[in-house]
Amino acid sequence: MDFQSVLQVNNCTVKINDTSILKDVTFEMIPGRITALVGHNGAGKSTLMKAIIGSIEKSEGTILINGMNQDETFADYKYQFSYIPEEPLLLNELTVFQHFQLYQKSYDIPDAIFAERVNKYTELFELMDRLDEYPESLSKGMRQKAQTICALLPDVPLLLIDEPFMGLDVYAGADLEKLLCERREQGTSILLTTHQLDKVHDLANDFVMLTDGCISSLGKIEHFEKLDRRDSK
Ligand SMILES: Nc1ncnc2c1ncn2[C@@H]1O[C@H](COP(=O)(O)OP(=O)(O)OP(=O)(O)O)[C@@H](O)[C@H]1O
């Protein structure tokens, strides 16, 4: 086992209704880098994200974060990552601030760090005046911002982000980009999906390309630049 990898996905197959959506997927991420998961619509990117967070069952393979096996130590495994889904998954009965508190409790975030990050991120994403509101009164972009802040509150080794810039205005997108770079400098590894190839080039160190549920290529971002761009749409 290679403990230098923050994420190891080994020979993963995921089936939905007997159809293989992911087929024998194997790749790893080394710490402190941003990896872009790219591929056309329906290639299996979100399914792979869901397999990593454990919300979809694999039929074969293993997934390890920091050497912790998803199938053996799930309680510890889940503290190794936070996840921003493509569509915000907020709870109707909790206010924005209560969502933040839920993350504080789940990840044992010390009060001082929690207060500092809530202030910093809500100011940055202009949610300061929305803390006591429920998700239904927020716009989609605001819900996405609240969800993004939740995932950025803990210090986790691995951040998983499905379409991070979807629904964010250009200012919020640029702020998020800066925050992700800041986190990478602090040693966090980030796996993100995006169709925005300019972002892939600006942000990522590595790429993994999925084609029809299989990895069709992977490597350093410099090599992605040499690929035919039509392959990644
Ligand atoms: N719950 C489901 N039931 C049946 N098929 C599904 C289900 N979820 C995903 N699929 C199928 O799995 C394949 C991969 O879907 P997935 O959402 O992972 O792709 P994606 O690469 O994230 O696409 P996009 O870029 O459009 O977000 C698609 O063919 C999709 O129809």
The ligand as an ORCA input file, in Angstrom:
! r2SCAN-3c Opt
* xyz 0 1
  N     -29.278      6.721    -10.862
  C     -28.979      6.363    -12.094
  N     -29.718      5.446    -12.762
  C     -29.395      5.066    -14.022
  N     -28.336      5.543    -14.714
  C     -27.571      6.458    -14.100
  C     -27.844      6.921    -12.776
  N     -26.880      7.827    -12.436
  C     -26.070      7.938    -13.507
  N     -26.489      7.117    -14.504
  C     -25.842      6.965    -15.813
  O     -24.455      6.821    -15.593
  C     -23.718      7.469    -16.624
  C     -22.718      8.413    -15.994
  O     -23.411      9.482    -15.375
  P     -22.642     10.600    -14.534
  O     -23.678     11.503    -13.935
  O     -21.687      9.952    -13.618
  O     -21.831     11.345    -15.698
  P     -21.016     12.697    -15.685
  O     -19.711     12.407    -16.343
  O     -20.977     13.259    -14.309
  O     -21.878     13.608    -16.642
  P     -22.135     15.207    -16.700
  O     -20.900     15.805    -17.293
  O     -23.302     15.315    -17.618
  O     -22.444     15.703    -15.309
  C     -24.743      8.140    -17.529
  O     -24.970      7.310    -18.642
  C     -25.991      8.211    -16.661
  O     -27.150      8.132    -17.456
*
